Amino acid sequence: MKRRDKGGTTKMRNAKMSVAEVESFLHHEFPQAFAHDDISIECADGSTSLLRQRFSERLLRPGGTISGPTLMTLADFAMYVVLLSAIGPVGLAVTTNLNINFLRKGQPGQDVLATARLLKLGKRLAVGEVLLLSGTCPDPIAHVTSTYSIPNA
């Protein structure tokens, strides 16, 4: 079911999977995503998701900033989570494109938050965007757009 928000944007209302169901599915199908026990899914509602990457020294690159691969991984995972919450347990949905713009340095010692939202959900493709935030700072450290391919049911 879809509804229009005040800005006229169409949003999906009914998630096909809850956070607990997404986590259970991922722990079974994609356990390596939780290998370091440092990513948590805080929200997934069929149109948005919020993930938290807890700070660890292993996330830093020389110079003390959060590494690009860390940010790309978190963004891709956040997009996968929101997609699963929208379409259900489709393990073979895969990233076909991911574009990231690094905007500013993430602060060492701070968790990284990924807020993902679906922009378009079709039968075969899903397009979304992810903002990556450092700690409680409202200014994003990176902006990501991503496309996922959804296999035939």
BADREN-920849 format. One record per residue (C-alpha): residue number from 1; residue in three letters; z, x, y. Coordinates in steps of 0.1 Angstrom, whole numbers, plus 5000, padded with zeros to 4 digits. Example, Ala and Ser with C-alpha at 12.3 -4.5 7.8 and 13.67 -1.06 7.14 Angstrom:
<pts>
PT_1_ALA_5078_5123_4955 $
PT_2_SER_5071_5137_4989 $
</pts>
This chain:
<pts>
PT_1_MET_5000_5000_5000 $
PT_2_LYS_4991_5013_5035 $
PT_3_ARG_5005_5004_5069 $
PT_4_ARG_4997_5014_5104 $
PT_5_ASP_5023_5032_5125 $
PT_6_LYS_5027_5028_5163 $
PT_7_GLY_5000_5054_5169 $
PT_8_GLY_4975_5035_5147 $
PT_9_THR_4976_5062_5120 $
PT_10_THR_4974_5048_5084 $
PT_11_LYS_5004_5058_5063 $
PT_12_MET_5011_5053_5026 $
PT_13_ARG_5042_5034_5019 $
PT_14_ASN_5048_5035_4982 $
PT_15_ALA_5053_5067_4964 $
PT_16_LYS_5041_5069_4928 $
PT_17_MET_5068_5095_4921 $
PT_18_SER_5103_5101_4935 $
PT_19_VAL_5117_5135_4944 $
PT_20_ALA_5136_5135_4911 $
PT_21_GLU_5104_5126_4892 $
PT_22_VAL_5084_5153_4910 $
PT_23_GLU_5110_5179_4903 $
PT_24_SER_5113_5169_4866 $
PT_25_PHE_5075_5170_4862 $
PT_26_LEU_5072_5204_4879 $
PT_27_HIS_5101_5219_4860 $
PT_28_HIS_5082_5210_4828 $
PT_29_GLU_5046_5217_4839 $
PT_30_PHE_5050_5244_4865 $
PT_31_PRO_5084_5261_4858 $
PT_32_GLN_5074_5294_4875 $
PT_33_ALA_5075_5276_4909 $
PT_34_PHE_5113_5275_4905 $
PT_35_ALA_5117_5310_4889 $
PT_36_HIS_5138_5323_4918 $
PT_37_ASP_5157_5291_4923 $
PT_38_ASP_5151_5294_4961 $
PT_39_ILE_5128_5264_4968 $
PT_40_SER_5141_5229_4970 $
PT_41_ILE_5123_5196_4976 $
PT_42_GLU_5143_5177_5002 $
PT_43_CYS_5119_5148_5006 $
PT_44_ALA_5086_5134_4992 $
PT_45_ASP_5076_5098_5000 $
PT_46_GLY_5039_5095_4992 $
PT_47_SER_5027_5105_5026 $
PT_48_THR_5050_5134_5036 $
PT_49_SER_5072_5161_5020 $
PT_50_LEU_5098_5185_5032 $
PT_51_LEU_5106_5217_5012 $
PT_52_ARG_5131_5244_5020 $
PT_53_GLN_5126_5281_5010 $
PT_54_ARG_5161_5297_5011 $
PT_55_PHE_5161_5330_5028 $
PT_56_SER_5161_5362_5007 $
PT_57_GLU_5154_5398_5015 $
PT_58_ARG_5126_5398_4990 $
PT_59_LEU_5106_5374_5013 $
PT_60_LEU_5104_5401_5040 $
PT_61_ARG_5075_5425_5046 $
PT_62_PRO_5079_5458_5064 $
PT_63_GLY_5089_5451_5099 $
PT_64_GLY_5114_5424_5089 $
PT_65_THR_5092_5393_5092 $
PT_66_ILE_5086_5366_5065 $
PT_67_SER_5056_5377_5045 $
PT_68_GLY_5023_5359_5047 $
PT_69_PRO_5021_5353_5009 $
PT_70_THR_5056_5337_5011 $
PT_71_LEU_5044_5313_5038 $
PT_72_MET_5011_5305_5020 $
PT_73_THR_5029_5298_4987 $
PT_74_LEU_5054_5275_5003 $
PT_75_ALA_5027_5256_5022 $
PT_76_ASP_5006_5252_4991 $
PT_77_PHE_5036_5240_4971 $
PT_78_ALA_5046_5215_4998 $
PT_79_MET_5011_5201_4998 $
PT_80_TYR_5012_5198_4960 $
PT_81_VAL_5045_5180_4961 $
PT_82_VAL_5033_5154_4987 $
PT_83_LEU_5001_5149_4967 $
PT_84_LEU_5021_5144_4934 $
PT_85_SER_5044_5119_4951 $
PT_86_ALA_5013_5100_4963 $
PT_87_ILE_4992_5100_4931 $
PT_88_GLY_5017_5105_4903 $
PT_89_PRO_5019_5132_4876 $
PT_90_VAL_4984_5148_4878 $
PT_91_GLY_4990_5184_4868 $
PT_92_LEU_4954_5195_4872 $
PT_93_ALA_4951_5186_4909 $
PT_94_VAL_4942_5220_4924 $
PT_95_THR_4938_5236_4958 $
PT_96_THR_4902_5239_4968 $
PT_97_ASN_4909_5252_5004 $
PT_98_LEU_4938_5265_5023 $
PT_99_ASN_4936_5277_5059 $
PT_100_ILE_4967_5292_5076 $
PT_101_ASN_4972_5301_5112 $
PT_102_PHE_5002_5324_5117 $
PT_103_LEU_5017_5315_5151 $
PT_104_ARG_5049_5335_5155 $
PT_105_LYS_5073_5356_5135 $
PT_106_GLY_5097_5339_5112 $
PT_107_GLN_5132_5350_5118 $
PT_108_PRO_5150_5370_5091 $
PT_109_GLY_5181_5354_5078 $
PT_110_GLN_5167_5319_5083 $
PT_111_ASP_5154_5294_5057 $
PT_112_VAL_5118_5284_5061 $
PT_113_LEU_5110_5246_5061 $
PT_114_ALA_5076_5232_5052 $
PT_115_THR_5068_5197_5064 $
PT_116_ALA_5036_5185_5048 $
PT_117_ARG_5017_5153_5054 $
PT_118_LEU_4986_5138_5038 $
PT_119_LEU_4958_5132_5063 $
PT_120_LYS_4934_5116_5039 $
PT_121_LEU_4938_5106_5003 $
PT_122_GLY_4906_5098_4984 $
PT_123_LYS_4897_5094_4948 $
PT_124_ARG_4886_5130_4943 $
PT_125_LEU_4899_5149_4974 $
PT_126_ALA_4931_5150_4994 $
PT_127_VAL_4934_5166_5028 $
PT_128_GLY_4967_5175_5044 $
PT_129_GLU_4985_5197_5069 $
PT_130_VAL_5017_5217_5067 $
PT_131_LEU_5039_5230_5095 $
PT_132_LEU_5062_5259_5086 $
PT_133_LEU_5094_5262_5106 $
PT_134_SER_5120_5290_5107 $
PT_135_GLY_5156_5278_5106 $
PT_136_THR_5163_5252_5133 $
PT_137_CYS_5137_5263_5158 $
PT_138_PRO_5113_5234_5165 $
PT_139_ASP_5083_5257_5172 $
PT_140_PRO_5062_5263_5141 $
PT_141_ILE_5057_5298_5127 $
PT_142_ALA_5025_5287_5109 $
PT_143_HIS_5001_5258_5107 $
PT_144_VAL_4982_5251_5075 $
PT_145_THR_4954_5228_5065 $
PT_146_SER_4947_5223_5028 $
PT_147_THR_4923_5204_5006 $
PT_148_TYR_4931_5195_4969 $
PT_149_SER_4907_5184_4943 $
PT_150_ILE_4919_5154_4922 $
PT_151_PRO_4905_5153_4886 $
PT_152_ASN_4892_5121_4871 $
PT_153_ALA_4920_5100_4856 $
</pts>
